[in-house]
Amino acid sequence: MKGIPIQPVTTLRRRSRHLLKEIPTDLVGVAGFVVVATVLLTVVDISSPVLRAAVGVPLLFLVPGYVTVSMLFPRAEPITDPELVESSFIAQQRELTDVERVALSFGLSMAILPLLGLVISITAAGFTESTVVGTVSGFALAGLGVATGRRLAVPAPDRYRIHLGRRIATVRSALFDTDSTLQLAVNIALAVSLLVAVTTVGYALAAPQDGEEYTSLQLLTETESGDLVAGGYPDEVEPGESIPLVIGVENQEQEAMNYTVVVQEERIEAGEVVDRTQLRVIDYSLSDGGVGYGERELTPTETPGDVRITVLVYTDEVPETPSTENAYRHAYFWTEITDGDGDGEP
């Protein structure tokens, strides 16, 4: 066929190898890991704590710092030409070894995560697993784009590359190429100890902790400005007068929960409850992390005297005699029911 240039196979292979050398394989690998980790942690919802640690710990404590280091240090050798230093927006003026890059990656990740947390805190999304993973992944992918552009802008001979085969050979030589059996045993023990330490820390960070599961109960009142505060309960009420109260229940039990809230008036003598009057029963159905606020008007009995308004939370069936002893959560406040003459005297 005339007019169609046909390139030799050797030329195509040579160009393919050249193009492959141009691609920053470490950045492409990090980008692939970020995508896979995001899918596993937010879409697949893996339940194994070991697998979550293996994916989540590098994503949080290595990737943000490595991306930042790659943006700041795209060269294998620093710039020595003063004119290039002056013309560059961010000029790399020192060389980093692989060990220094890894150490900086961990350190910078620890510094970047609080900043990303500050970004999350000023949004309405809140600190959920999906929000944290999405924010870190978004930062990483955006940074990888910048790092790739800076890396490709550096002349090929000066560009930083990871020679994986050479690095593995160096590690293998350092561990096993020794004439001393004792030194070989020490090297292997150190490598195993490091692996166990990293795995243990990762598991501790990723595994769910018992202390994170709880239900919070709050008794709140509304101020004149409309804010809810824990306080402001009336010291005394007249017979038949209602008490405005907002009952807040927060579910942090790591699963959806159904709650039954019992509000009762208690009269106490010598530290013992001598009389109970049920004022309200309220049901809450909350998803994990959900908060429910129930605004209620409570009307105590008309018998004068000091009473305790007690709020009891149950996750199972409410017992025949609800009390602070058998409730899952409870809270209360005191008030006085006057005789209605306005001076609080009987």
C-alpha positions as CSV (number, residue, x, y, z in Angstrom):
1,M,0.0,0.0,0.0
2,K,1.5,3.3,-1.1
3,G,1.4,6.5,1.0
4,I,1.2,4.7,4.3
5,P,4.5,4.8,6.3
6,I,5.4,1.5,7.8
7,Q,7.8,1.6,10.7
8,P,10.0,-1.3,11.5
9,V,9.1,-3.4,14.5
10,T,12.5,-2.6,16.1
11,T,11.7,1.1,15.9
12,L,8.3,0.7,17.6
13,R,9.9,-1.4,20.3
14,R,12.6,1.2,20.8
15,R,10.0,4.0,21.1
16,S,7.9,1.9,23.5
17,R,10.9,1.3,25.8
18,H,11.7,5.0,25.6
19,L,8.1,5.9,26.5
20,L,8.1,3.4,29.4
21,K,11.2,5.1,30.7
22,E,9.5,8.5,30.6
23,I,6.6,7.3,32.8
24,P,7.3,7.9,36.5
25,T,6.4,4.3,37.5
26,D,6.5,5.1,41.3
27,L,3.9,7.8,40.9
28,V,1.7,5.6,38.7
29,G,2.0,2.8,41.2
30,V,1.0,5.2,44.1
31,A,-2.0,6.4,42.1
32,G,-3.1,2.9,41.4
33,F,-2.8,2.0,45.1
34,V,-4.8,5.1,46.1
35,V,-7.7,4.2,43.8
36,V,-7.7,0.5,45.0
37,A,-7.5,1.5,48.6
38,T,-10.4,4.0,48.2
39,V,-12.6,1.4,46.6
40,L,-11.8,-1.2,49.3
41,L,-12.4,1.2,52.2
42,T,-15.5,3.0,51.0
43,V,-17.2,0.8,48.4
44,V,-16.4,-2.8,49.2
45,D,-16.5,-2.2,53.0
46,I,-14.0,-4.9,54.0
47,S,-14.5,-6.3,57.5
48,S,-11.1,-7.9,58.1
49,P,-9.1,-5.6,60.4
50,V,-5.8,-7.0,59.1
51,L,-6.7,-6.1,55.5
52,R,-8.0,-2.7,56.6
53,A,-4.7,-2.0,58.3
54,A,-2.7,-3.2,55.3
55,V,-4.6,-0.8,53.1
56,G,-5.5,2.1,55.4
57,V,-2.2,2.6,57.2
58,P,-0.1,3.3,54.0
59,L,-2.9,5.5,52.6
60,L,-3.0,7.7,55.7
61,F,0.6,7.6,57.0
62,L,2.8,7.3,53.9
63,V,1.0,8.4,50.7
64,P,0.3,12.1,51.6
65,G,3.9,12.6,52.6
66,Y,5.3,10.7,49.6
67,V,3.2,12.8,47.2
68,T,4.5,16.0,48.8
69,V,8.1,14.8,48.7
70,S,7.6,13.9,45.0
71,M,6.2,17.4,44.3
72,L,9.1,19.1,46.1
73,F,12.0,16.9,44.9
74,P,11.5,15.7,41.3
75,R,15.2,15.4,40.6
76,A,17.8,12.8,41.4
77,E,20.5,15.5,41.5
78,P,20.0,19.0,42.8
79,I,20.2,22.1,40.5
80,T,23.6,23.6,40.5
81,D,23.2,26.2,37.8
82,P,22.4,29.6,39.5
83,E,20.4,30.8,36.6
84,L,18.1,27.7,36.8
85,V,17.7,28.2,40.5
86,E,16.6,31.8,40.0
87,S,14.2,30.9,37.2
88,S,12.6,28.0,39.0
89,F,9.5,28.5,41.1
90,I,10.5,25.7,43.5
91,A,14.2,24.8,42.9
92,Q,15.5,21.5,44.3
93,Q,18.9,22.4,45.8
94,R,19.8,19.2,47.6
95,E,19.8,15.5,46.9
96,L,17.6,13.0,48.8
97,T,18.4,9.4,49.2
98,D,15.7,6.8,49.2
99,V,15.9,6.4,52.9
100,E,15.5,10.1,53.4
101,R,12.5,10.2,51.0
102,V,10.8,7.4,53.0
103,A,11.5,9.1,56.4
104,L,10.2,12.5,55.1
105,S,7.1,10.7,53.7
106,F,6.1,9.5,57.1
107,G,7.0,12.8,58.8
108,L,5.1,14.9,56.3
109,S,2.1,12.6,56.4
110,M,1.9,13.2,60.2
111,A,2.0,17.0,59.5
112,I,-0.5,17.0,56.6
113,L,-3.2,14.8,58.2
114,P,-4.2,17.5,60.8
115,L,-4.4,20.1,58.0
116,L,-6.7,17.8,56.0
117,G,-8.7,17.2,59.2
118,L,-9.1,21.0,59.6
119,V,-10.5,21.1,56.0
120,I,-13.0,18.4,56.9
121,S,-14.0,20.2,60.1
122,I,-15.1,23.4,58.3
123,T,-17.3,21.4,55.9
124,A,-20.8,19.9,56.7
125,A,-19.7,16.4,55.9
126,G,-18.3,15.5,59.3
127,F,-15.6,13.0,60.3
128,T,-16.9,9.8,58.7
129,E,-14.7,7.1,57.2
130,S,-15.8,7.9,53.7
131,T,-15.1,11.6,54.2
132,V,-11.6,11.0,55.6
133,V,-10.6,8.5,53.0
134,G,-12.1,10.7,50.2
135,T,-10.2,13.8,51.4
136,V,-6.9,12.0,51.7
137,S,-7.3,10.3,48.3
138,G,-8.4,13.5,46.6
139,F,-5.3,15.3,48.0
140,A,-3.1,12.4,46.9
141,L,-4.4,12.2,43.3
142,A,-4.2,16.0,42.9
143,G,-0.7,16.0,44.3
144,L,0.3,13.1,42.0
145,G,-0.7,15.1,39.0
146,V,1.5,18.0,40.1
147,A,4.4,15.7,40.9
148,T,4.1,14.0,37.5
149,G,4.2,17.3,35.7
150,R,7.3,18.5,37.7
151,R,9.0,15.1,37.2
152,L,8.5,15.1,33.4
153,A,9.7,18.8,33.2
154,V,13.1,17.7,34.5
155,P,15.6,16.5,31.8
156,A,15.7,12.7,31.6
157,P,19.3,12.2,32.9
158,D,18.5,14.3,36.0
159,R,15.0,12.9,36.7
160,Y,14.4,10.9,39.9
161,R,13.6,7.2,39.3
162,I,13.2,4.2,41.4
163,H,15.3,1.3,40.2
164,L,13.3,-1.4,41.9
165,G,15.5,-4.3,40.9
166,R,18.6,-2.5,42.1
167,R,17.0,-1.6,45.4
168,I,15.9,-5.2,46.0
169,A,19.4,-6.5,45.2
170,T,20.9,-3.9,47.6
171,V,18.5,-5.0,50.4
172,R,19.2,-8.7,49.8
173,S,22.9,-8.1,49.8
174,A,22.8,-6.1,53.0
175,L,20.8,-8.9,54.7
176,F,22.2,-12.1,53.4
177,D,25.7,-11.4,51.9
178,T,27.7,-11.9,55.1
179,D,30.2,-14.5,56.2
180,S,29.0,-14.4,59.8
181,T,26.2,-16.7,60.7
182,L,25.5,-14.6,63.8
183,Q,25.3,-11.4,61.7
184,L,22.9,-13.1,59.3
185,A,20.7,-14.2,62.2
186,V,20.7,-10.6,63.6
187,N,19.7,-9.1,60.3
188,I,16.8,-11.6,59.9
189,A,15.7,-10.9,63.4
190,L,15.7,-7.2,62.9
191,A,13.8,-7.5,59.6
192,V,11.1,-9.8,61.3
193,S,10.9,-7.4,64.3
194,L,10.3,-4.4,62.0
195,L,7.6,-6.3,60.1
196,V,5.9,-7.4,63.3
197,A,6.0,-3.8,64.7
198,V,4.5,-2.3,61.6
199,T,1.8,-4.9,61.4
200,T,1.0,-4.5,65.1
201,V,0.7,-0.7,64.9
202,G,-1.4,-1.0,61.7
203,Y,-3.8,-3.5,63.4
204,A,-4.1,-1.3,66.5
205,L,-5.0,1.7,64.3
206,A,-7.4,-0.1,62.0
207,A,-9.1,-2.5,64.4
208,P,-12.3,-1.2,66.0
209,Q,-11.9,-0.4,69.7
210,D,-14.5,-1.2,72.4
211,G,-14.2,2.3,73.8
212,E,-15.5,3.8,70.6
213,E,-18.9,2.2,71.0
214,Y,-21.3,4.3,73.2
215,T,-24.6,6.1,73.5
216,S,-24.7,9.7,74.6
217,L,-27.7,11.2,76.5
218,Q,-28.0,15.0,76.9
219,L,-30.7,17.0,78.7
220,L,-30.7,20.4,77.0
221,T,-32.7,23.7,77.2
222,E,-33.0,26.4,74.5
223,T,-31.7,29.8,75.2
224,E,-33.3,33.1,74.0
225,S,-30.9,33.1,71.0
226,G,-32.0,29.5,70.0
227,D,-28.9,27.7,71.2
228,L,-29.1,24.4,73.0
229,V,-27.2,24.2,76.3
230,A,-26.7,21.6,79.0
231,G,-28.3,23.6,81.8
232,G,-30.9,26.2,82.4
233,Y,-33.4,23.9,84.1
234,P,-36.0,25.7,86.2
235,D,-35.3,25.7,90.0
236,E,-39.0,25.7,90.7
237,V,-42.3,25.4,88.8
238,E,-45.9,26.1,89.8
239,P,-48.5,23.2,89.8
240,G,-49.6,22.5,86.3
241,E,-46.7,24.5,84.8
242,S,-44.8,22.8,81.9
243,I,-41.0,22.4,81.7
244,P,-39.6,22.7,78.2
245,L,-36.8,20.1,77.7
246,V,-34.8,18.9,74.7
247,I,-33.6,15.3,75.0
248,G,-30.6,14.5,72.8
249,V,-29.6,10.9,72.1
250,E,-26.4,10.2,70.0
251,N,-25.7,6.7,68.6
252,Q,-22.1,5.7,68.4
253,E,-22.6,2.0,68.7
254,Q,-21.2,1.2,65.2
255,E,-24.7,0.0,64.1
256,A,-28.2,1.3,63.8
257,M,-30.1,1.4,67.1
258,N,-33.6,1.7,68.4
259,Y,-34.0,3.4,71.7
260,T,-36.8,3.9,74.2
261,V,-36.6,6.9,76.5
262,V,-38.7,7.0,79.6
263,V,-39.1,10.3,81.5
264,Q,-40.4,10.1,85.0
265,E,-40.9,12.3,88.1
266,E,-39.3,10.8,91.3
267,R,-39.8,11.7,94.9
268,I,-36.9,10.7,97.1
269,E,-36.7,10.3,100.9
270,A,-33.5,9.3,102.7
271,G,-31.8,8.5,99.4
272,E,-34.5,6.1,98.3
273,V,-37.2,6.6,95.6
274,V,-40.5,6.5,97.3
275,D,-42.8,7.5,94.4
276,R,-42.5,7.4,90.6
277,T,-44.7,9.0,88.0
278,Q,-44.2,8.4,84.4
279,L,-44.4,11.6,82.3
280,R,-43.3,10.6,78.8
281,V,-42.2,7.6,76.7
282,I,-40.2,8.5,73.5
283,D,-38.9,6.3,70.8
284,Y,-35.7,7.0,68.8
285,S,-34.5,5.1,65.7
286,L,-31.0,6.3,64.9
287,S,-28.4,5.1,62.3
288,D,-24.8,4.8,63.3
289,G,-23.5,8.2,64.2
290,G,-27.0,9.7,64.2
291,V,-28.3,12.2,66.7
292,G,-31.9,12.6,67.7
293,Y,-33.3,15.7,69.5
294,G,-36.8,15.3,71.0
295,E,-38.4,18.6,72.2
296,R,-40.9,17.9,74.9
297,E,-43.1,19.8,77.4
298,L,-43.0,18.0,80.7
299,T,-45.7,18.7,83.2
300,P,-45.0,17.4,86.8
301,T,-47.7,16.5,89.2
302,E,-49.3,19.2,91.3
303,T,-48.1,17.9,94.7
304,P,-45.7,20.5,96.2
305,G,-42.2,19.5,97.1
306,D,-38.7,18.7,95.6
307,V,-38.8,16.2,92.7
308,R,-36.2,14.7,90.5
309,I,-36.9,14.6,86.7
310,T,-35.1,11.5,85.5
311,V,-34.6,10.5,81.9
312,L,-33.9,6.7,81.3
313,V,-32.6,5.2,78.0
314,Y,-33.2,1.5,77.1
315,T,-32.1,-0.5,74.1
316,D,-34.2,-3.5,74.8
317,E,-37.7,-3.8,76.3
318,V,-38.5,-1.4,79.1
319,P,-38.8,-3.2,82.5
320,E,-42.0,-3.1,84.5
321,T,-40.3,-0.6,86.9
322,P,-37.9,1.7,85.1
323,S,-35.1,3.0,87.3
324,T,-31.5,4.3,87.1
325,E,-30.3,0.8,88.1
326,N,-31.7,-1.0,85.1
327,A,-31.4,1.7,82.5
328,Y,-28.7,1.7,79.8
329,R,-28.1,5.4,80.2
330,H,-29.7,7.9,82.5
331,A,-29.6,11.6,83.5
332,Y,-31.7,13.9,85.7
333,F,-32.2,17.3,87.2
334,W,-33.9,18.6,90.4
335,T,-36.7,21.1,90.6
336,E,-39.3,22.2,93.2
337,I,-43.0,22.2,92.8
338,T,-44.4,25.2,94.7
339,D,-47.8,25.5,96.3
340,G,-48.9,28.0,93.7
341,D,-48.9,31.2,95.9
342,G,-45.7,32.4,94.1
343,D,-43.3,32.5,97.1
344,G,-42.4,28.8,97.2
345,E,-43.5,28.4,100.8
346,P,-45.9,25.6,101.7
